[in-house]
Amino acid sequence: MLALLWLPPNSFCAAEKERIEAQVKAAEAAAQFKLDEELRKKREREREAARLALHMMKKTVDIDNSDFLKDLENISKKWELNPPAKLIVDFVDGMELPPGLGSPLERLGLFMKRDIEEEVEDEMEDSVSPPSDIDGEEGEIGCCG
């Protein structure tokens, strides 16, 4: 037996309209959720790519620095085997150099130059010190005579 339910035309349209509006809202919410999820995944992929690029950049720097130090060591070893003796004597002003200098740069003959200010201070100290031929005791103020 078939039962028919009769609804007034206005109530049927209102119920159908509400159902359609609910479906549209659900579809919009699902689309927004899907869009948000895709954006989140895209940001995560970009972050991971940036992390990987940064990691590779750090490795490159480490490798480059180690090659530089190896090259510097090789150059200093060659220099130790055949040092230009006159250059060493002229540069360090006759000082004897220890056989195993500390850094590779020193082994190449590269030393820190004294600052001009230090040299000026040394000269000032030398000029301020009293001459040794003055007769007087320490702390005495001499007169012009």
C-alpha positions as CSV (number, residue, x, y, z in Angstrom):
1,M,0.0,0.0,0.0
2,L,1.3,3.3,-0.9
3,A,0.8,6.2,1.4
4,L,1.0,9.7,0.1
5,L,1.7,12.6,2.3
6,W,0.3,15.8,1.2
7,L,2.1,19.0,2.2
8,P,1.0,22.4,1.4
9,P,3.1,24.0,-1.4
10,N,4.7,26.7,0.8
11,S,6.0,24.2,3.4
12,F,7.4,21.9,0.7
13,C,9.3,24.7,-0.9
14,A,10.6,26.1,2.4
15,A,11.9,22.6,3.5
16,E,13.5,22.0,0.1
17,K,15.0,25.5,0.2
18,E,16.5,24.9,3.7
19,R,17.9,21.5,2.6
20,I,19.5,23.1,-0.5
21,E,21.0,26.0,1.5
22,A,22.4,23.5,4.0
23,Q,24.0,21.5,1.2
24,V,25.5,24.7,-0.3
25,K,26.9,25.7,3.1
26,A,28.3,22.2,3.6
27,A,29.9,22.3,0.2
28,E,31.4,25.8,0.8
29,A,32.8,24.6,4.1
30,A,34.3,21.5,2.5
31,A,35.8,23.6,-0.3
32,Q,37.3,26.1,2.2
33,F,38.6,23.3,4.3
34,K,40.2,21.7,1.3
35,L,41.7,25.0,0.2
36,D,43.1,25.6,3.7
37,E,44.6,22.1,3.8
38,E,46.3,22.6,0.4
39,L,47.7,26.0,1.5
40,R,49.0,24.4,4.7
41,K,50.7,21.5,2.8
42,K,52.2,24.0,0.3
43,R,53.7,26.1,3.1
44,E,55.1,23.0,4.7
45,R,56.7,21.9,1.5
46,E,58.2,25.4,1.1
47,R,59.6,25.3,4.6
48,E,61.1,21.9,4.1
49,A,62.7,23.0,0.9
50,A,64.1,26.1,2.7
51,R,65.4,23.9,5.5
52,L,67.1,21.5,3.1
53,A,68.7,24.5,1.2
54,L,70.0,25.9,4.4
55,H,71.4,22.6,5.4
56,M,73.2,22.2,2.1
57,M,74.5,25.7,2.3
58,K,76.1,25.0,5.7
59,K,77.7,21.8,4.4
60,T,79.2,23.8,1.5
61,V,80.7,26.3,3.8
62,D,82.3,23.6,5.9
63,I,83.8,21.9,2.9
64,D,85.1,25.1,1.4
65,N,86.8,26.1,4.7
66,S,88.5,22.7,5.1
67,D,89.9,22.9,1.6
68,F,91.3,26.3,2.3
69,L,93.0,25.1,5.5
70,K,94.4,22.1,3.7
71,D,95.8,24.3,0.9
72,L,97.3,26.6,3.4
73,E,99.0,23.7,5.2
74,N,100.4,22.4,2.0
75,I,101.8,25.8,1.1
76,S,103.4,26.2,4.5
77,K,105.0,22.7,4.3
78,K,106.5,23.6,0.9
79,W,107.8,26.9,2.4
80,E,109.4,25.1,5.3
81,L,111.3,22.8,3.0
82,N,112.8,25.7,1.1
83,P,112.5,29.0,3.0
84,P,113.9,32.2,1.6
85,A,116.4,32.8,4.4
86,K,117.2,36.5,3.5
87,L,113.5,37.4,3.6
88,I,113.1,35.9,7.1
89,V,116.2,37.7,8.5
90,D,115.2,41.1,7.0
91,F,111.6,40.8,8.0
92,V,112.0,39.8,11.7
93,D,115.1,42.0,12.1
94,G,117.6,39.2,13.0
95,M,115.4,37.4,15.5
96,E,115.8,33.6,15.6
97,L,112.7,31.8,14.6
98,P,111.6,28.7,16.4
99,P,111.6,25.6,14.2
100,G,107.8,24.9,14.6
101,L,105.9,28.2,14.5
102,G,102.3,28.1,15.7
103,S,100.1,29.0,12.8
104,P,100.3,28.2,9.1
105,L,100.5,31.9,8.4
106,E,103.5,32.3,10.6
107,R,105.1,29.4,8.8
108,L,104.6,31.3,5.6
109,G,106.5,34.3,7.1
110,L,103.4,36.4,7.8
111,F,103.6,38.2,11.1
112,M,101.5,40.9,12.8
113,K,103.1,44.3,12.3
114,R,103.5,46.5,15.3
115,D,101.0,49.4,15.4
116,I,102.4,52.8,14.8
117,E,100.8,53.9,18.1
118,E,102.9,51.4,20.0
119,E,106.0,52.6,18.3
120,V,105.1,56.3,19.1
121,E,104.5,55.3,22.8
122,D,107.9,53.6,23.0
123,E,109.6,56.7,21.6
124,M,107.7,58.9,24.0
125,E,108.8,56.7,27.0
126,D,112.4,56.9,25.8
127,S,112.3,60.7,25.4
128,V,110.6,61.2,28.8
129,S,113.1,59.1,30.8
130,P,115.8,61.4,32.4
131,P,119.3,61.3,31.0
132,S,121.8,59.3,33.1
133,D,124.5,62.0,33.3
134,I,122.4,64.4,35.6
135,D,123.6,64.6,39.2
136,G,120.6,64.4,41.3
137,E,118.6,62.1,43.4
138,E,115.4,60.5,42.5
139,G,112.4,62.7,43.1
140,E,114.5,65.9,43.1
141,I,113.4,68.9,41.0
142,G,116.4,70.3,39.2
143,C,116.8,74.0,38.7
144,C,118.0,75.9,35.7
145,G,121.5,76.4,36.7
